[in-house]
Amino acid sequence: MYLSEKNIKILESFITGYYLCEGLNAIPSEKDDIFREKFYYWLIEQFDFLQTTHTWRGLIEQIAKFENRDEFDCFFDYLKLFKKNHGIEPAEPEQT
């Protein structure tokens, strides 16, 4: 993955394009479906102060502001915790 800069809005656009490609090409991915369907609601459950927004990015922006953290780093920290809570382990690198 390449992003032109460390920016949560650019990351959201990349992820949206990735999902669009999956949908247009009928590429099923159970792990991606879990993120797409549950990450937003999981964030709301974790933080009782969040104002609902249209996207997970809006929630991450609120959390990062509250925690005085970088939004981009905040996203990946909470994504890691989300994956752990949902039993989604990172793929092991292939042995060559």
The first five atom37 places (N, CA, C, CB, O) and aatype in JSON, in Angstrom:
{
  "aatype": [12, 18, 10, 15, 6, 11, 2, 9, 11, 9, 10, 6, 15, 13, 9, 16, 7, 18, 18, 10, 4, 6, 7, 10, 2, 0, 9, 14, 15, 6, 11, 3, 3, 9, 13, 1, 6, 11, 13, 18, 18, 17, 10, 9, 6, 5, 13, 3, 13, 10, 5, 16, 16, 8, 16, 17, 1, 7, 10, 9, 6, 5, 9, 0, 11, 13, 6, 2, 1, 3, 6, 13, 3, 4, 13, 13, 3, 18, 10, 11, 10, 13, 11, 11, 2, 8, 7, 9, 6, 14, 0, 6, 14, 6, 5, 16],
  "atom_mask": [
    [1, 1, 1, 1, 1],
    [1, 1, 1, 1, 1],
    [1, 1, 1, 1, 1],
    [1, 1, 1, 1, 1],
    [1, 1, 1, 1, 1],
    [1, 1, 1, 1, 1],
    [1, 1, 1, 1, 1],
    [1, 1, 1, 1, 1],
    [1, 1, 1, 1, 1],
    [1, 1, 1, 1, 1],
    [1, 1, 1, 1, 1],
    [1, 1, 1, 1, 1],
    [1, 1, 1, 1, 1],
    [1, 1, 1, 1, 1],
    [1, 1, 1, 1, 1],
    [1, 1, 1, 1, 1],
    [1, 1, 1, 0, 1],
    [1, 1, 1, 1, 1],
    [1, 1, 1, 1, 1],
    [1, 1, 1, 1, 1],
    [1, 1, 1, 1, 1],
    [1, 1, 1, 1, 1],
    [1, 1, 1, 0, 1],
    [1, 1, 1, 1, 1],
    [1, 1, 1, 1, 1],
    [1, 1, 1, 1, 1],
    [1, 1, 1, 1, 1],
    [1, 1, 1, 1, 1],
    [1, 1, 1, 1, 1],
    [1, 1, 1, 1, 1],
    [1, 1, 1, 1, 1],
    [1, 1, 1, 1, 1],
    [1, 1, 1, 1, 1],
    [1, 1, 1, 1, 1],
    [1, 1, 1, 1, 1],
    [1, 1, 1, 1, 1],
    [1, 1, 1, 1, 1],
    [1, 1, 1, 1, 1],
    [1, 1, 1, 1, 1],
    [1, 1, 1, 1, 1],
    [1, 1, 1, 1, 1],
    [1, 1, 1, 1, 1],
    [1, 1, 1, 1, 1],
    [1, 1, 1, 1, 1],
    [1, 1, 1, 1, 1],
    [1, 1, 1, 1, 1],
    [1, 1, 1, 1, 1],
    [1, 1, 1, 1, 1],
    [1, 1, 1, 1, 1],
    [1, 1, 1, 1, 1],
    [1, 1, 1, 1, 1],
    [1, 1, 1, 1, 1],
    [1, 1, 1, 1, 1],
    [1, 1, 1, 1, 1],
    [1, 1, 1, 1, 1],
    [1, 1, 1, 1, 1],
    [1, 1, 1, 1, 1],
    [1, 1, 1, 0, 1],
    [1, 1, 1, 1, 1],
    [1, 1, 1, 1, 1],
    [1, 1, 1, 1, 1],
    [1, 1, 1, 1, 1],
    [1, 1, 1, 1, 1],
    [1, 1, 1, 1, 1],
    [1, 1, 1, 1, 1],
    [1, 1, 1, 1, 1],
    [1, 1, 1, 1, 1],
    [1, 1, 1, 1, 1],
    [1, 1, 1, 1, 1],
    [1, 1, 1, 1, 1],
    [1, 1, 1, 1, 1],
    [1, 1, 1, 1, 1],
    [1, 1, 1, 1, 1],
    [1, 1, 1, 1, 1],
    [1, 1, 1, 1, 1],
    [1, 1, 1, 1, 1],
    [1, 1, 1, 1, 1],
    [1, 1, 1, 1, 1],
    [1, 1, 1, 1, 1],
    [1, 1, 1, 1, 1],
    [1, 1, 1, 1, 1],
    [1, 1, 1, 1, 1],
    [1, 1, 1, 1, 1],
    [1, 1, 1, 1, 1],
    [1, 1, 1, 1, 1],
    [1, 1, 1, 1, 1],
    [1, 1, 1, 0, 1],
    [1, 1, 1, 1, 1],
    [1, 1, 1, 1, 1],
    [1, 1, 1, 1, 1],
    [1, 1, 1, 1, 1],
    [1, 1, 1, 1, 1],
    [1, 1, 1, 1, 1],
    [1, 1, 1, 1, 1],
    [1, 1, 1, 1, 1],
    [1, 1, 1, 1, 1]
  ],
  "atom_positions": [
    [[0.84, -1.16, 0.0], [0.0, 0.0, 0.0], [0.89, 1.23, 0.0], [-0.96, -0.01, 1.21], [1.9, 1.28, 0.71]],
    [[0.53, 2.21, -0.79], [1.25, 3.47, -0.82], [0.25, 4.6, -0.65], [2.06, 3.63, -2.14], [-0.77, 4.66, -1.34]],
    [[0.55, 5.5, 0.27], [-0.22, 6.73, 0.44], [0.74, 7.88, 0.24], [-0.92, 6.79, 1.84], [1.9, 7.81, 0.66]],
    [[0.29, 8.94, -0.39], [1.18, 10.06, -0.69], [1.64, 10.8, 0.56], [0.48, 11.03, -1.61], [2.67, 11.46, 0.55]],
    [[0.87, 10.67, 1.64], [1.26, 11.25, 2.91], [0.51, 10.57, 4.04], [1.0, 12.78, 2.93], [-0.48, 9.88, 3.81]],
    [[0.99, 10.76, 5.24], [0.38, 10.17, 6.44], [-0.84, 11.02, 6.8], [1.4, 10.09, 7.64], [-0.73, 12.01, 7.52]],
    [[-2.01, 10.61, 6.28], [-3.21, 11.41, 6.41], [-4.42, 10.49, 6.48], [-3.35, 12.42, 5.24], [-4.58, 9.61, 5.63]],
    [[-5.26, 10.67, 7.48], [-6.41, 9.79, 7.7], [-7.42, 9.89, 6.55], [-7.1, 10.14, 9.02], [-8.06, 8.9, 6.2]],
    [[-7.57, 11.07, 5.95], [-8.51, 11.23, 4.83], [-8.03, 10.46, 3.6], [-8.69, 12.73, 4.49], [-8.82, 9.84, 2.9]],
    [[-6.73, 10.51, 3.35], [-6.17, 9.76, 2.22], [-6.31, 8.26, 2.48], [-4.69, 10.14, 1.99], [-6.62, 7.5, 1.56]],
    [[-6.07, 7.85, 3.71], [-6.23, 6.44, 4.08], [-7.67, 5.98, 3.87], [-5.8, 6.21, 5.54], [-7.91, 4.91, 3.33]],
    [[-8.63, 6.8, 4.3], [-10.04, 6.44, 4.11], [-10.37, 6.3, 2.62], [-10.95, 7.5, 4.77], [-11.08, 5.38, 2.24]],
    [[-9.86, 7.2, 1.8], [-10.1, 7.12, 0.35], [-9.5, 5.85, -0.23], [-9.52, 8.34, -0.36], [-10.12, 5.2, -1.07]],
    [[-8.31, 5.48, 0.22], [-7.67, 4.26, -0.25], [-8.52, 3.04, 0.12], [-6.26, 4.12, 0.35], [-8.78, 2.18, -0.73]],
    [[-8.97, 2.98, 1.37], [-9.77, 1.83, 1.83], [-11.09, 1.78, 1.08], [-10.03, 1.93, 3.36], [-11.55, 0.69, 0.71]],
    [[-11.72, 2.93, 0.84], [-12.97, 2.97, 0.09], [-12.76, 2.45, -1.32], [-13.54, 4.4, 0.06], [-13.57, 1.68, -1.83]],
    [[-11.68, 2.86, -1.97], [-11.37, 2.37, -3.31], [-11.11, 0.88, -3.33], [0.0, 0.0, 0.0], [-11.5, 0.18, -4.26]],
    [[-10.44, 0.39, -2.3], [-10.16, -1.04, -2.17], [-11.47, -1.83, -2.1], [-9.29, -1.32, -0.92], [-11.63, -2.85, -2.78]],
    [[-12.4, -1.35, -1.28], [-13.69, -2.04, -1.16], [-14.49, -1.95, -2.45], [-14.5, -1.46, 0.0], [-15.18, -2.9, -2.83]],
    [[-14.41, -0.82, -3.13], [-15.1, -0.68, -4.41], [-14.57, -1.69, -5.41], [-14.93, 0.75, -4.96], [-15.34, -2.33, -6.12]],
    [[-13.27, -1.85, -5.47], [-12.64, -2.83, -6.36], [-13.11, -4.24, -6.03], [-11.11, -2.74, -6.28], [-13.44, -5.02, -6.92]],
    [[-13.13, -4.58, -4.73], [-13.61, -5.9, -4.32], [-15.04, -6.13, -4.8], [-13.53, -6.06, -2.79], [-15.38, -7.19, -5.33]],
    [[-15.88, -5.12, -4.59], [-17.29, -5.26, -4.96], [-17.49, -5.38, -6.46], [0.0, 0.0, 0.0], [-18.27, -6.22, -6.92]],
    [[-16.81, -4.55, -7.22], [-16.96, -4.57, -8.68], [-16.43, -5.86, -9.3], [-16.25, -3.39, -9.29], [-16.89, -6.27, -10.37]],
    [[-15.48, -6.48, -8.65], [-14.87, -7.7, -9.18], [-15.3, -8.96, -8.45], [-13.37, -7.58, -9.12], [-14.72, -10.03, -8.64]],
    [[-16.33, -8.83, -7.63], [-16.88, -9.97, -6.88], [-15.78, -10.76, -6.15], [-17.65, -10.9, -7.82], [-15.71, -11.98, -6.26]],
    [[-14.95, -10.04, -5.42], [-13.87, -10.66, -4.65], [-14.33, -10.75, -3.2], [-12.52, -9.86, -4.78], [-14.34, -9.74, -2.5]],
    [[-14.71, -11.93, -2.74], [-15.19, -12.05, -1.36], [-14.03, -12.03, -0.36], [-16.01, -13.33, -1.19], [-12.97, -12.6, -0.61]],
    [[-14.25, -11.37, 0.77], [-13.24, -11.35, 1.82], [-13.94, -11.23, 3.17], [-12.23, -10.18, 1.62], [-14.45, -10.17, 3.52]],
    [[-13.96, -12.32, 3.91], [-14.63, -12.34, 5.21], [-13.99, -11.34, 6.18], [-14.6, -13.75, 5.81], [-14.69, -10.65, 6.91]],
    [[-12.66, -11.27, 6.18], [-11.98, -10.34, 7.08], [-12.32, -8.89, 6.75], [-10.47, -10.55, 7.01], [-12.53, -8.08, 7.65]],
    [[-12.39, -8.56, 5.47], [-12.75, -7.21, 5.08], [-14.19, -6.9, 5.44], [-12.53, -7.01, 3.58], [-14.5, -5.78, 5.85]],
    [[-15.06, -7.89, 5.31], [-16.46, -7.69, 5.68], [-16.6, -7.39, 7.16], [-17.29, -8.93, 5.32], [-17.42, -6.56, 7.56]],
    [[-15.8, -8.05, 7.99], [-15.85, -7.8, 9.44], [-15.47, -6.35, 9.72], [-14.91, -8.77, 10.2], [-16.15, -5.68, 10.5]],
    [[-14.4, -5.86, 9.11], [-14.01, -4.46, 9.31], [-15.11, -3.53, 8.82], [-12.69, -4.15, 8.58], [-15.55, -2.63, 9.53]],
    [[-15.56, -3.76, 7.6], [-16.53, -2.87, 6.98], [-17.84, -2.82, 7.77], [-16.81, -3.33, 5.56], [-18.45, -1.75, 7.88]],
    [[-18.27, -3.94, 8.31], [-19.56, -4.01, 8.98], [-19.5, -3.72, 10.48], [-20.16, -5.35, 8.76], [-20.51, -3.33, 11.06]],
    [[-18.35, -3.91, 11.12], [-18.32, -3.85, 12.58], [-17.4, -2.8, 13.2], [-17.94, -5.15, 13.1], [-17.62, -2.41, 14.34]],
    [[-16.4, -2.33, 12.49], [-15.42, -1.43, 13.1], [-16.08, -0.16, 13.61], [-14.32, -1.07, 12.09], [-15.8, 0.26, 14.74]],
    [[-16.93, 0.46, 12.84], [-17.63, 1.7, 13.22], [-18.39, 1.49, 14.53], [-18.6, 2.15, 12.1], [-18.27, 2.29, 15.46]],
    [[-19.18, 0.43, 14.59], [-20.01, 0.18, 15.78], [-19.16, -0.22, 16.98], [-21.04, -0.9, 15.49], [-19.5, 0.1, 18.12]],
    [[-18.06, -0.92, 16.73], [-17.15, -1.3, 17.8], [-16.54, -0.05, 18.44], [-16.04, -2.23, 17.27], [-16.43, 0.02, 19.67]],
    [[-16.15, 0.93, 17.63], [-15.61, 2.18, 18.17], [-16.64, 2.88, 19.05], [-15.17, 3.11, 17.03], [-16.3, 3.37, 20.13]],
    [[-17.88, 2.92, 18.61], [-18.93, 3.57, 19.4], [-19.1, 2.87, 20.74], [-20.27, 3.56, 18.62], [-19.29, 3.52, 21.76]],
    [[-19.02, 1.54, 20.75], [-19.14, 0.78, 22.0], [-17.98, 1.06, 22.95], [-19.21, -0.72, 21.71], [-18.16, 1.03, 24.17]],
    [[-16.8, 1.34, 22.42], [-15.61, 1.56, 23.25], [-15.6, 2.93, 23.92], [-14.37, 1.4, 22.41], [-15.01, 3.1, 24.99]],
    [[-16.24, 3.9, 23.3], [-16.18, 5.28, 23.78], [-17.59, 5.86, 23.88], [-15.31, 6.16, 22.84], [-18.29, 6.0, 22.88]],
    [[-17.99, 6.18, 25.11], [-19.36, 6.67, 25.3], [-19.52, 8.15, 24.97], [-19.78, 6.43, 26.73], [-20.65, 8.64, 24.97]],
    [[-18.45, 8.86, 24.68], [-18.54, 10.29, 24.39], [-18.66, 10.62, 22.91], [-17.33, 10.98, 24.95], [-18.83, 11.78, 22.55]],
    [[-18.57, 9.62, 22.05], [-18.52, 9.88, 20.61], [-19.85, 10.39, 20.07], [-18.13, 8.62, 19.87], [-20.92, 9.91, 20.43]],
    [[-19.75, 11.38, 19.2], [-20.89, 11.84, 18.42], [-20.93, 10.97, 17.16], [-20.8, 13.39, 18.07], [-19.9, 10.8, 16.5]],
    [[-22.09, 10.43, 16.84], [-22.15, 9.57, 15.65], [-21.86, 10.41, 14.41], [-23.53, 8.88, 15.54], [-22.26, 11.57, 14.3]],
    [[-21.16, 9.78, 13.48], [-20.81, 10.41, 12.21], [-21.14, 9.42, 11.1], [-19.29, 10.83, 12.17], [-21.66, 8.34, 11.37]],
    [[-20.86, 9.8, 9.88], [-21.17, 8.92, 8.75], [-20.12, 7.83, 8.54], [-21.3, 9.73, 7.49], [-20.4, 6.82, 7.9]],
    [[-18.92, 8.02, 9.07], [-17.84, 7.07, 8.79], [-17.0, 6.79, 10.03], [-16.95, 7.58, 7.66], [-17.06, 7.53, 11.02]],
    [[-16.22, 5.73, 9.95], [-15.29, 5.42, 11.03], [-14.25, 6.52, 11.17], [-14.6, 4.06, 10.78], [-13.74, 6.77, 12.26]],
    [[-13.92, 7.18, 10.06], [-12.93, 8.26, 10.11], [-13.36, 9.37, 11.05], [-12.68, 8.82, 8.71], [-12.55, 9.91, 11.81]],
    [[-14.63, 9.73, 11.0], [-15.14, 10.77, 11.89], [-15.01, 10.38, 13.35], [0.0, 0.0, 0.0], [-14.72, 11.22, 14.2]],
    [[-15.21, 9.1, 13.64], [-15.06, 8.63, 15.02], [-13.59, 8.67, 15.44], [-15.61, 7.19, 15.17], [-13.27, 9.1, 16.55]],
    [[-12.71, 8.22, 14.57], [-11.28, 8.24, 14.87], [-10.8, 9.68, 15.09], [-10.47, 7.58, 13.72], [-9.99, 9.92, 15.98]],
    [[-11.3, 10.61, 14.31], [-10.92, 12.01, 14.49], [-11.3, 12.5, 15.88], [-11.57, 12.9, 13.42], [-10.53, 13.21, 16.53]],
    [[-12.49, 12.12, 16.36], [-12.93, 12.51, 17.7], [-12.06, 11.87, 18.78], [-14.39, 12.11, 17.91], [-11.66, 12.53, 19.74]],
    [[-11.77, 10.59, 18.62], [-10.95, 9.87, 19.6], [-9.55, 10.48, 19.66], [-10.86, 8.36, 19.25], [-9.02, 10.73, 20.74]],
    [[-8.96, 10.72, 18.5], [-7.6, 11.29, 18.45], [-7.57, 12.67, 19.11], [-7.12, 11.38, 16.98], [-6.62, 12.99, 19.82]],
    [[-8.58, 13.46, 18.86], [-8.64, 14.79, 19.48], [-8.74, 14.65, 21.0], [-9.84, 15.6, 18.93], [-8.05, 15.35, 21.73]],
    [[-9.6, 13.75, 21.47], [-9.77, 13.53, 22.9], [-8.48, 13.04, 23.54], [-10.9, 12.53, 23.15], [-8.13, 13.47, 24.65]],
    [[-7.77, 12.15, 22.86], [-6.54, 11.57, 23.39], [-5.3, 12.39, 23.04], [-6.37, 10.15, 22.87], [-4.18, 12.03, 23.41]],
    [[-5.5, 13.5, 22.32], [-4.4, 14.36, 21.87], [-3.34, 13.55, 21.12], [-3.76, 15.09, 23.08], [-2.15, 13.58, 21.45]],
    [[-3.81, 12.81, 20.11], [-2.94, 11.92, 19.34], [-3.1, 12.19, 17.86], [-3.25, 10.44, 19.65], [-4.04, 12.85, 17.43]],
    [[-2.17, 11.68, 17.09], [-2.25, 11.73, 15.64], [-3.37, 10.8, 15.16], [-0.89, 11.35, 14.99], [-3.45, 9.66, 15.61]],
    [[-4.22, 11.27, 14.27], [-5.36, 10.48, 13.79], [-4.93, 9.2, 13.09], [-6.22, 11.31, 12.85], [-5.52, 8.13, 13.29]],
    [[-3.91, 9.3, 12.27], [-3.43, 8.16, 11.5], [-2.94, 7.05, 12.43], [-2.3, 8.6, 10.55], [-3.32, 5.89, 12.27]],
    [[-2.11, 7.41, 13.4], [-1.6, 6.43, 14.36], [-2.73, 5.87, 15.22], [-0.53, 7.06, 15.26], [-2.76, 4.68, 15.52]],
    [[-3.65, 6.73, 15.6], [-4.8, 6.31, 16.4], [-5.6, 5.24, 15.66], [-5.71, 7.53, 16.74], [-6.01, 4.25, 16.26]],
    [[-5.83, 5.45, 14.37], [-6.57, 4.47, 13.57], [-5.91, 3.1, 13.65], [-6.67, 4.92, 12.12], [-6.57, 2.1, 13.92]],
    [[-4.61, 3.05, 13.4], [-3.94, 1.75, 13.37], [-3.87, 1.1, 14.75], [-2.54, 1.91, 12.81], [-3.91, -0.13, 14.85]],
    [[-3.76, 1.9, 15.8], [-3.78, 1.32, 17.15], [-5.13, 0.69, 17.46], [-3.46, 2.4, 18.2], [-5.2, -0.42, 17.98]],
    [[-6.21, 1.39, 17.12], [-7.53, 0.84, 17.39], [-7.91, -0.27, 16.41], [-8.58, 1.94, 17.34], [-8.66, -1.17, 16.76]],
    [[-7.4, -0.21, 15.21], [-7.61, -1.32, 14.27], [-6.97, -2.59, 14.81], [-7.05, -0.97, 12.87], [-7.56, -3.67, 14.74]],
    [[-5.77, -2.46, 15.33], [-5.07, -3.62, 15.9], [-5.87, -4.21, 17.06], [-3.65, -3.22, 16.37], [-6.02, -5.43, 17.16]],
    [[-6.38, -3.36, 17.94], [-7.18, -3.82, 19.06], [-8.49, -4.46, 18.58], [-7.48, -2.66, 20.02], [-8.92, -5.48, 19.11]],
    [[-9.12, -3.85, 17.59], [-10.35, -4.39, 17.0], [-10.11, -5.78, 16.44], [-10.88, -3.46, 15.89], [-10.89, -6.7, 16.69]],
    [[-9.03, -5.93, 15.69], [-8.72, -7.24, 15.1], [-8.46, -8.28, 16.18], [-7.5, -7.13, 14.18], [-8.88, -9.43, 16.05]],
    [[-7.78, -7.89, 17.23], [-7.52, -8.81, 18.34], [-8.84, -9.23, 18.99], [-6.59, -8.15, 19.38], [-9.03, -10.41, 19.29]],
    [[-9.73, -8.28, 19.22], [-11.02, -8.57, 19.84], [-11.92, -9.43, 18.97], [-11.74, -7.28, 20.17], [-12.8, -10.12, 19.48]],
    [[-11.71, -9.4, 17.67], [-12.54, -10.17, 16.74], [-11.83, -11.42, 16.22], [-12.96, -9.3, 15.58], [-12.31, -12.07, 15.29]],
    [[-10.7, -11.74, 16.8], [-9.98, -12.95, 16.41], [-9.39, -12.91, 15.02], [0.0, 0.0, 0.0], [-9.21, -13.95, 14.39]],
    [[-9.08, -11.72, 14.55], [-8.48, -11.57, 13.22], [-7.0, -11.33, 13.43], [-9.15, -10.4, 12.4], [-6.57, -10.22, 13.78]],
    [[-6.24, -12.35, 13.23], [-4.8, -12.23, 13.42], [-4.15, -11.81, 12.11], [-4.19, -13.56, 13.93], [-4.63, -12.17, 11.03]],
    [[-3.08, -11.05, 12.2], [-2.39, -10.68, 10.95], [-1.84, -11.91, 10.25], [-1.25, -9.69, 11.24], [-1.43, -12.89, 10.89]],
    [[-1.83, -11.84, 8.96], [-1.31, -12.97, 8.16], [0.18, -13.13, 8.43], [-1.57, -12.74, 6.65], [0.93, -12.16, 8.52]],
    [[0.58, -14.37, 8.56], [2.0, -14.68, 8.75], [2.71, -14.55, 7.4], [2.21, -16.11, 9.35], [2.17, -14.96, 6.38]],
    [[3.9, -13.98, 7.4], [4.63, -13.91, 6.12], [4.98, -15.31, 5.64], [5.92, -13.07, 6.28], [5.29, -16.2, 6.42]],
    [[4.93, -15.47, 4.33], [5.24, -16.77, 3.76], [6.72, -17.08, 3.94], [4.87, -16.82, 2.27], [7.57, -16.21, 3.8]],
    [[7.0, -18.34, 4.24], [8.38, -18.8, 4.36], [8.9, -19.14, 2.97], [8.49, -20.03, 5.32], [8.24, -19.86, 2.22]],
    [[10.06, -18.63, 2.63], [10.62, -18.94, 1.31], [11.86, -19.78, 1.43], [10.94, -17.67, 0.53], [12.47, -20.14, 0.42]]
  ]
}
